[in-house]
């Protein structure tokens, strides 16, 4: 690569890093820049992120973790793990950051990054924050533990069950999703918790609980699922729950809620 192309590449990286600090943490512009840096994975991108890991600016530390979480070889595909770059190095850096972090946003980014890096050794580190006073940190814990290979590990199962009862609706929603939809852990106690959340005040949490019970083909879902379909209609999550409960072929033509209700009542007559 010629000197001019190298200079242009470094200038683009500088510009993208600058964009990650603009606006609010969740704004579109900074996250667009983070995703561009993911796709531009190179030693230069990695080195800049490493420098930000020890910055006194918590936003820089947060962005360093966001970037290190999913660095891909330039032109790579995130679905092919062989294309991911600096995973071991990033894991070591972020676990060191986690031990000293006190800013909630940076802490949340670091926990989320460990979920993306998919190293099971992170689970004991992440679960320590399941009772953190900041709901954004607890949300990051729920997301991390529900990702990739973490959700069925005993420590993850225990923490996600606890987070299912969180006061924050988004934390509950993601904990139910991670344990019940992403994960395969199953017991009467776990199913009882999902049944309880069919009455959760948050619609998304109710839908995830239904999906979790549908995945486990639990006939106790039939009656409440009929009520949900009548009240909320053929929402995607409820349709998936119905298909799972009825063990329907994925190629089944789309139905309206009335058709799913009829099928459930036929399959489970006591649910009428």
C-alpha positions in Angstrom: 0.0 0.0 0.0 1.4 3.4 -1.0 2.1 6.2 1.4 -0.9 8.2 0.1 -3.3 5.3 0.7 -1.9 4.7 4.1 -2.3 8.3 5.0 -5.9 8.3 3.7 -6.7 5.2 5.7 -5.3 6.7 8.9 -7.2 9.9 8.4 -10.4 7.9 7.9 -9.8 6.0 11.2 -9.1 9.3 13.0 -12.3 10.7 11.6 -14.4 7.7 12.7 -12.9 7.7 16.2 -13.8 11.4 16.5 -17.4 10.6 15.4 -17.7 8.0 18.1 -17.5 10.8 20.7 -20.2 13.1 19.1 -23.7 13.4 20.4 -25.2 11.1 23.1 -24.0 7.7 23.8 -27.0 6.0 22.0 -27.2 8.4 19.1 -27.0 7.0 15.5 -23.9 8.9 14.4 -21.5 7.5 17.0 -22.8 4.0 16.6 -22.5 4.2 12.8 -18.9 5.1 13.3 -18.4 2.2 15.7 -19.8 -0.2 13.2 -17.6 1.2 10.5 -14.6 0.7 12.7 -15.7 -2.9 13.3 -15.7 -3.5 9.6 -12.3 -1.8 9.1 -10.5 -4.0 11.6 -6.8 -3.5 11.4 -3.8 -3.1 13.7 -4.3 0.7 13.5 -7.9 0.5 14.7 -6.9 -1.9 17.5 -4.0 0.3 18.7 -6.2 3.4 18.9 -8.8 1.5 20.9 -6.0 0.2 23.3 -4.9 3.7 23.9 -8.5 4.7 24.9 -8.8 1.8 27.3 -6.9 3.8 30.0 -8.3 7.2 29.1 -9.6 9.4 32.0 -12.6 10.1 29.8 -15.2 7.4 30.5 -16.8 7.9 27.1 -13.5 7.0 25.4 -13.2 3.9 27.6 -16.8 2.9 26.7 -16.1 3.4 23.0 -12.9 1.4 23.3 -14.8 -1.5 24.6 -17.6 -1.1 22.0 -15.0 -1.2 19.2 -12.8 -4.0 20.6 -15.9 -6.2 21.1 -16.4 -6.9 17.4 -13.3 -6.1 15.4 -13.4 -7.8 12.0 -10.7 -8.3 9.4 -11.4 -5.6 6.7 -14.0 -7.0 4.3 -14.8 -9.9 6.7 -18.1 -11.3 7.8 -19.0 -11.3 11.5 -20.9 -14.6 11.1 -17.5 -16.3 10.4 -15.6 -16.3 13.6 -12.3 -16.9 11.7 -12.6 -13.3 10.5 -12.7 -11.7 14.0 -9.5 -10.0 15.0 -7.6 -9.5 18.3 -10.2 -11.4 20.3 -7.8 -12.8 23.0 -6.1 -9.5 23.3 -9.4 -7.6 23.5 -10.7 -10.0 26.2 -7.6 -9.5 28.4 -7.8 -5.7 28.0 -11.5 -5.5 28.8 -11.4 -7.8 31.8 -8.6 -5.6 33.3 -10.8 -2.5 32.6 -13.8 -4.2 34.3 -11.9 -4.6 37.6 -11.3 -0.8 37.9 -14.3 0.7 36.2 -16.7 2.9 38.1 -18.6 4.8 35.4 -21.9 3.1 34.6 -21.8 3.7 30.8 -18.2 2.5 30.4 -19.0 -0.5 32.7 -22.0 -1.4 30.6 -20.0 -1.3 27.4 -17.3 -3.4 28.9 -19.8 -6.0 30.1 -21.5 -6.0 26.7 -18.2 -6.4 25.0 -17.4 -9.6 27.0 -20.7 -11.0 25.8 -19.7 -10.4 22.2 -16.2 -11.8 22.7 -17.8 -15.1 23.8 -15.3 -16.4 26.3 -17.0 -18.4 29.0 -14.3 -17.4 31.5 -16.1 -14.0 31.6 -19.3 -15.3 33.1 -18.2 -15.2 36.7 -16.9 -11.6 36.1 -20.2 -10.5 34.5 -22.5 -12.1 37.0 -21.0 -10.0 39.8 -22.8 -7.0 38.4 -26.3 -8.6 38.3 -27.2 -6.5 41.4 -25.6 -3.3 40.3 -27.6 -0.2 41.3 -27.6 1.2 37.7 -30.2 -0.4 35.5 -28.1 0.2 32.4 -25.4 -2.0 33.9 -27.9 -4.7 34.8 -29.3 -4.5 31.3 -25.8 -5.1 29.9 -25.5 -8.1 32.2 -28.7 -9.6 30.9 -27.7 -9.0 27.3 -24.2 -10.5 27.8 -25.3 -13.6 29.7 -28.0 -14.3 27.1 -25.6 -14.2 24.2 -23.7 -16.9 22.3 -22.6 -19.8 24.5 -23.3 -18.2 27.9 -27.0 -18.6 28.4 -27.0 -22.3 29.5 -24.1 -22.1 31.9 -25.3 -22.6 35.6 -24.0 -19.2 36.7 -25.7 -17.5 33.8 -29.0 -19.4 34.4 -29.0 -18.3 38.1 -28.2 -14.7 37.3 -30.8 -14.5 34.5 -33.5 -15.9 36.7 -32.7 -13.2 39.2 -32.7 -10.5 36.5 -36.1 -11.8 35.3 -37.5 -10.2 38.5 -35.7 -6.8 38.0 -37.6 -3.6 38.6 -36.6 -2.3 35.2 -38.8 -3.7 32.4 -36.0 -3.8 29.8 -33.8 -5.8 32.1 -36.7 -8.3 32.7 -37.4 -8.5 29.0 -33.8 -9.3 28.0 -33.3 -11.7 30.9 -36.4 -13.7 29.9 -35.3 -13.6 26.2 -31.8 -14.8 27.1 -32.8 -17.6 29.4 -36.0 -18.7 27.7 -35.6 -18.0 24.0 -31.9 -18.0 23.4 -31.2 -20.6 26.1 -32.4 -24.2 26.6 -32.2 -24.5 30.4 -35.4 -26.2 31.6 -36.9 -27.1 35.0 -40.3 -26.7 36.7 -39.0 -23.6 38.6 -37.8 -22.0 35.4 -41.1 -22.7 33.6 -43.0 -21.4 36.7 -41.1 -18.1 36.3 -42.1 -17.9 32.7 -45.7 -18.6 33.5 -45.6 -15.8 36.1 -44.3 -13.3 33.5 -47.2 -14.0 31.2 -48.8 -11.3 33.4 -45.8 -9.0 33.3 -46.8 -5.3 33.0 -44.4 -5.0 30.1 -45.8 -6.4 26.8 -42.4 -7.3 25.4 -41.6 -9.3 28.6 -45.0 -11.1 28.3 -44.3 -12.0 24.7 -40.8 -13.4 25.5 -42.3 -15.5 28.3 -44.8 -16.9 25.9 -42.1 -17.6 23.4 -40.0 -19.4 26.1 -42.9 -21.6 27.1 -43.8 -22.3 23.5 -40.2 -23.4 22.8 -40.6 -25.9 25.7 -44.0 -27.1 24.4 -45.6 -26.4 27.8 -49.4 -27.0 27.5 -50.0 -24.5 30.3 -49.3 -21.8 27.8 -52.4 -22.6 25.7 -55.0 -20.7 27.6 -53.0 -17.5 28.3 -51.7 -17.5 24.8 -55.3 -17.5 23.5 -56.0 -14.5 25.7 -52.9 -12.7 24.4 -53.7 -13.4 20.8 -57.3 -12.1 21.3 -56.0 -9.0 23.1 -52.8 -8.2 21.1 -53.3 -9.8 17.8 -50.8 -11.8 15.7 -47.7 -10.1 16.9 -44.5 -11.8 15.7 -43.5 -13.1 19.1 -46.9 -14.5 19.8 -47.1 -16.2 16.4 -43.7 -17.8 17.1 -44.9 -19.0 20.5 -48.1 -20.5 18.9 -46.1 -22.2 16.1 -43.7 -23.7 18.7 -46.5 -24.8 21.0 -48.4 -26.4 18.1 -45.2 -27.8 16.7 -46.1 -26.4 13.3 -43.8 -26.5 10.3 -42.0 -23.3 9.7 -43.2 -23.3 6.0 -46.8 -23.0 7.2 -48.7 -20.2 5.4 -49.3 -17.1 7.5 -52.4 -17.2 9.6 -54.4 -14.5 11.3 -54.8 -14.7 15.1 -58.2 -16.4 14.8 -56.6 -19.4 12.9 -54.0 -19.8 15.6 -56.6 -19.6 18.3 -58.7 -22.3 16.5 -55.7 -24.5 16.2 -54.7 -24.1 19.9 -58.3 -24.8 21.0 -58.4 -28.0 18.8 -55.0 -29.2 20.1 -55.7 -28.3 23.8 -59.5 -28.5 24.3 -59.3 -27.6 28.0 -57.9 -24.2 27.0 -61.2 -23.0 25.5 
